[in-house]
Amino acid sequence: MGDVMERCDLQDDLSISRVLTGLWQIADMERDGRSVESEAAAAAMGAYVEAGLTTFDMADHYGSAEVIAGRLLQDTDAAGQVQVLTKWVPEPGPVSRDDVREAVQRSLDRLQTDRIDLLQFHTWNYADPAWLDALFYLQELKQEGLIRHLGLTNFDTAHLRIILHSGIDVVSNQVCFSLLDQRPTNRMTDLCLEHDVKLLAYGTLAGGFLTERWLGRPEPDPADPLTYSQMKYRRFIEAAGGWDVFQQLLRVLKDVAQRTGASMANVASRFILDQPAVGGVIIGARLGESEHIQDNLRLFQFEIDEKSREMLENAMSHLHAIPGDCGDEYRNPPYLTASGDLSDHLASLPKPWVPKRGEDGRTRLTTGTPWESMAGYSRAVRVGNRIFVSGTTSTHGDRVIGGADAAAQLHFVIDKIDGTLQSLDSSLDDVVRTRIYVRNLSDWEPAARVHGTRFGETRPSNTLIRADLVGDSYLVEMEAEAMVPSSDP
């Protein structure tokens, strides 16, 4: 390994440093009305470029991070060397082509460039298909040349699968991945290896908790002043088993650091960098305040031997697994965010569709597919506390989502059912009966496994049937019944 700077080719025309500099701390530095002087911060970024750390990760909501990067890109010496990765994190709800173009143009203006190297997309609610509209519109802007490549942020395995089989070209998925959080090793890694999608790992230092600074220290008091990152990863530590178990991990991490002659931060990040499908690790910087350029460069100067790897894996085996799949901390309880909920991210989460209550007391919901009006039926009908969801396929507008992959189709079908239930003040947790129809009997197991993934805790009654479906592109169809718990005794 030596002193060679490691790089990763996301595609033939986009090579990034395997250690990316994350600018999320800009938002924290600008908390409470403070501001960061852009010229000085850009100069601080320049020091990273000179050291060979040429790739920067930011987002539209990281304070003035894009503006600061734009100042750096005006430096003629740096412009041709720097790779800028940014994100678009739209508010939930409907999205139009104009909305998407406006968001991308806003980032282009801040960055003072005519093309974004990697635009990474995040969504809040898979049950609202507007997220797919946004990605299809982003793909149009990629074809137009405003975006070099598309990536994702905090997508789980099921929805990455939907995207990959629906003709949307993505090259990366940015996810939380650390000694504390091993969720990407479950199913995500295999899918990424199969489709040559790179994982960009953030949180490898857990907000600085996986360093010498916290070894042997008491647990932070809730009243202690903490950064956004520390507030967030303190919740990860609690979910992983608590402070005492975490301290055991830190002691082993210290032992391995001494064996390798590296820092604890180096070992924590190198362990993740060595994982399959990982293209790079993102290490945060507080520009002008707390930079670790030389320490980051040491990541390329050592290896973790087999004995050290076994020591770390044994210590990790005593942790509780972080619940769910990648990104679930932003969509499902327990919300492992700085605030412990979504209040610091969202004002509200609108319903995907608006139901209508009839004079007969029944509440009906339509999702706008051509089949509903042509055949005269509702996507769902609620009568009292019972909800009946019609047979649902992977139709979205004039597209079949999921391509020729039955599992991807069924995941999207269940999303549509979930959105239908959300719109009727219910959820998948209330489902008591499902029926799945597959065109090809060979798809029974992929369909059954998807059902197990999505309903493994709820366990509704279920029937799976081989049937000829209407529409040659549809491989699977599903209907559901739900019972909303009554508030009456």
N, C-alpha and C positions, 0 to 999 in steps of 0.2 A: 504493500500500500504506500509506504514511504511518505514523501511530501507532495505527491501528485494530487492536484485538485480534482476531486471526483465530480463528474457532471452526468446528467441524465438527459437523454433525448426523448422528450415527450412526443415529438414527431421529427421528421427529417429537418424541418425548418425551425425547430424550437428546442434549443438545448439550454438547460437550466443548471445552476449550481445545486448539488445535492443537499447543501445546507442553505436554506432560504431564510432571509431576514424578514420577520413578521412585524408589521407596523400597527398592530391592534392597540398597543399601549398609547398611541397618539390620542385616542379617544379618552383614555384615563387621564393623560396629562392635561387634557383640555376640559376636564370635569369642572363644574361650578363656575363656568364662564371664563376659565383661563384660556390662554392662547399660546401656541407654539410658533416661534419666529421661523418662518418658512425657509429663509435663506440660510440661517445657521443649521437648521435641521437637514437641509439638502446637502450642506457641506459635510455633516456627520455621515450621511449616506454615502458620500463620495469616498470616505475612508474605507468603507466596506468594499466598494468597487475596486479601489487600489489594491486591496488584499486578495482580490479574486472572488469575493462573495458578491456576485453581480445580479442576483435574483431577489426581488422584493415582492412580498405578498401584502396586499391591502384590500380595502373594500370601500364602497360608497358611504358606509356609515362609520368608518374609522376616523372620525373627526376630519382634520384637514390633510390626512395622509396622501390622498391623490394630488392635492395641490402641491405639497412638498415634493412628491416624486416628479411632478411636472417641472418644478424648478431644476431638479437634477437633470432631467432629460434635455434641458436647454443648454447644458454644458456639452460642448461639441466633443470633448474628450470622452465623456461618459456615455453619450447618446447611443453610440453603436455597440456598446458593451452590455448595456443594462437590459434585463428582462423584467417587464412589469406585469404582475398578475393581480388582477383586481376582481371584485365580486359585485354582483347585483343582488340585493336582498329586498325585493318588493314587498309592500304591504299586501296582506291577503285580500282576495277578491278578484273580480273580473279584470282582465288585462287585454289591451288592444295593441295592434301593431304600432300605433303612434306612441303609446305608453312605453313600449320597449325601445323604440328608436330614440325617444326623448331621454330615457335613462342611460342608454349607451352614449349618446352624444354628450350628455352632461359629464360622464367620466372622461371622454375624449377631450373635452374642453379643459377640464381640470388638469389632465395629464399633458396637455399641450402637444398632442400627437394625433396622427390620422388613423392609427390602428392599435387596438389593444392586443397584446401578445396572447393572453389567456383570460377570458371572461368566465368567471365561475358563478354558478347560479344556485341560490338557496330558495327553498319554499317552506311554508309553514304547515300546510294542510294538504296531504295527498288526496283526501276525499273530495277536494274541489279541483276539477280538471283544468282550471285556469293555469295551473303550473305547466301543463303540457302545451297550452297555447303559447305561453311565454317562451318555452324552449324551441318550439317550431319557428316562432318569430325571430328568436336569436339566431337560429340556423340560417334564416334568410339574410340576416345582417352579416353573418360569416361568409356566405356566398357572395355578398356584395363587396366584401373586403374590409369592413369596419372592424372585424374581429378575426384574429389569426386562427385561434382555436377556442373551443368550448370546453369548460370543465364544470364540475359540480362541487357543492359544499354540503357536507352533512347529509348525504343521501344514503338510505339503507340499501341492503342487497336486493330486496324485491323491486324497488323502484329504479335502481340502476339497471336491473334486468329488463324492465319495461322499456326504458330508454334505448338500450342497446338493440332491442329487437323491433324498435319502431322507426328506425332510420334516422335517428338523431346522432350526430357524430360527436362523441365526447372522448377526451384523452386522459382525464384525471378526475379523481374524487378526493376532496380534502376532508379528512376525518380526524377525530380525536384518537390518538394511539400512543400508549405509554406503558411503562411497567405496571401502572395502576389499572389501565384500561386496555384490555386485550380483545375487545369486541370485533375488530377487523379480522382477527384470525379465525372466526367462526365459519362464515360462508363468503364474506366479502372478498377475501384474498383469492379464493379459488375462481370466483367469477371474474375478477380483474385479470388474473393470469390467463384465463381462457380467451378474453377479449382484448388483451394488451392495453388495459387501462392502468395508469399509475396511481398509487395512493400517495397523497401529500399529507404527511402526518403533522398535526399540531398538538400542543399539550404534552409534548414529550418530557418536559420538565415540570409539568403540573403546576404552572404558575410560579415556579421557583422552589416548590416544596421538595423536589427531588434533588436537593443540593446540600452541601455541608452546612449551610446556614440553619437548617431545621433539624439536624441530627442531635438528638439528646435534648431538644428544646420542649418545653411544655406546649400543649395545644393552644393555639391562639384563642384569646377571649373574644366572645362575640362583639365586645365593645372596642376591640383593637382596630386601629385604622388599617384596612387592607385594600389592596388594589382590586379592580374588577376580577382579574384573573385569580387572585388568591381567594376571593370570596367564592368564585365558581369551583375551584379545585379542592377547596376545603370540603365541599359537598361530595365530591368524588371520593375523598378519603373516608368520609363517613359511610358512603355506600359500599366501600371496599372492606369495611370491617372496623373502622375507627382508628384513633391515633396510636394506640399501643401496637396494633398489627402493622400499621404504617411505619412505626419506628423500627420494628424488626426488619422490614424491607430496607430501610435506610442503612441499618448496620451492615447488612449483607452488601448493599451497594457500595458502602465505604470500603469493605474488605476487597471487593473486586477492583475498585479504583486504585487501591494500594498495590494490588497484584500487577496492574497494567501500567502504573505510573501516570494515570490520567485523573482528571477530576471526576467527581460523582456525576456532574452534569454531562461530561463527555461520555461516560459509560451508559447513562440512561438514554442519551440520544443515539449513540452508536448501536445499541441493542436494537432499537427500532429501525434504524437505517439499514440494518442487515436483514430485516424481515422480507420475505418474498413479496413482490409487487410494489414495494415502497420505492418511489422515485426520489423522494427527498423528505427531510424533516424541516419544520418551520420553527425557528427560534426567535422569540420576540426581542425587541430592542426598545429602550427608552432613549431615543435619539438625543444626544447631548448630555444625558444624565447617567445612563447605565448601559455601557456597551461591552461586549465580550468578544471582540474580533479575534484576538490571539487564541483565546480558549476555544472558540468555534473552529479555528483552523486545525487545532489538535485532533479533531475528529478524524482527520485524514492521515493521522500519523501512528495509529495503533490498531490492533485487532483484539477482539474478545475471544479468548481461547475456549476450548470445549469445557474445561473445568469451571471457568468463570461463568459460562453460560448456564451450566447445570446449577451452580449456586444461585443464580438469579431466578431461574425457573422454579427451583424448589421454594424460594422465598415467596414468589408470586403465587404458588399453589395454595398458600395459606390465606390469600385474600379472597373476599367475596367477589364474584363476577359482577361487573357493572351491568345493570339490567338492560335488556333489549338489544337492538341492533344499532349500528352507527347512526348518529344523529337523533336517536330517540329522546335524548335529554332536552331537545327543543320542541318535542311534539307530544310526549306522553309523561305522565307522572311516573316516578318522582322527577321533577324538573331540576336537573343538575346545572342550574344557571346561577349567575351572581346573586339574583334576588330570590331564588328558590321557586320562581314561577316565571311566567312570560310577561310580567308587568313592565319590565325594563326593555322589552322588545316590541310589544304590541299593545295597542289601545283596546282592540276587540278582535274577535274571530268571526267574521260574518258567515251565515249559512250559505252553502253552495247554491241552493235553489229556494224559491219562495213558494210554499204550499198555499192552497186555497181551500177554505172551508165552505162546504155546500149547505144548502138549506136542509138537506137530509141529515145533517150532523156529521157527515163523513168529511175527512180532510184528504184532498187529493194532491198529488205532486207529479208534475211532468218535468222532464229534463231536456226536451226539445229535439229528441231524435225523430227522424221522419216516420219511423214505425209507429210511434205513439198516436200521432194524428191520423195516419192512414188506417190503422186497425182499430182505432177508437178505444184505447185503454190508457190507464195511468201507470206511471212508473211505480207508484206505490199508493196505497189507500190506508188511512188510519181510521179505525172505528174504535172509539173508546181507548183502551190501552193496548189494542192489538194493531200491528202494522203488517200489511201484506205487500211484499215487493215482487213485482212481475219478473218473469224470466229476463235476464239481463245479459247482453253480450258486450264485447269490448268496442262498441261503437262510440266514436267521439267526432261529432260533425260528420265530415265525409271520409273519415279515416277509420281503419281498423287498428287499434292500438295493440302492440305486442307481436305484430308480424305473424310468422308461422310457428311461434313458440306458445304452446298451450299454457305453460306455467305463467308466462308474462301476461297472456290474455286474461287468465283467471285472476291474477293479482289486480289488474285494472278493473275487472268486473266487481271484485269485492270492494275496491275503492269507491266505485259508483254506488254500490249498495250502502257503503258507509256514509257517503255524502247524502244519499237519500234519507237515511235514518237520522243523521245530524239535522237535516232540514225539518224533520218531524219531531225534534226534541228527544231523540233516542240515540242509540249507538250500537256498534257491533256486539257489545257486551249483553245487549238485550235479546239477541237472536236465539230462538229456541228450535228452529227448524230450517234446514237447508236441503236443496235438491240440486245436484250437479248433473249436467248432460254433456257428454263428450262425443264428438263425431267419430273419433278413432279409439278403439278399445286400448290401443297401445299407450294412449295418453292418460289412462286411469291413474297410474301411480304419480306422475307429475302433478295432476290435479289434486289427488288425495294429499300429497305432501304440502301443496300450497294451502289447502284447507286446514291441515294440521298446524301450519305456521301461523295462520291468521286467527284460528279458533281454538288453539290448543288449550287455552285457559277456560274458555266459555263452554266448550263441549256440547254444542247443540245436537239434536238428533239429525241424521243425515242419510240421504240416499244418493248413490251415484249410478247413472244410467247411460248406456250407449244408445245414441239416438241420431237420426239424420237431422241436422240443423238447417234452418233457413238461412241461406247466404253461404256461398262456397268458402269464404275467407274465415268464417267463424269455426273455431275448433272446440269451444266450450261455452256453455251457457249456465246460468245459475239463478235460482229464485230463493227467497228467504222469507221467513215469518219471525216477527219479534213481538215480545210482550214487555211493555214499559211498566216497571214497578209502580204500583199504585201508592199514592200518598195516604190513602185511607187505611185505617187499622185493619 
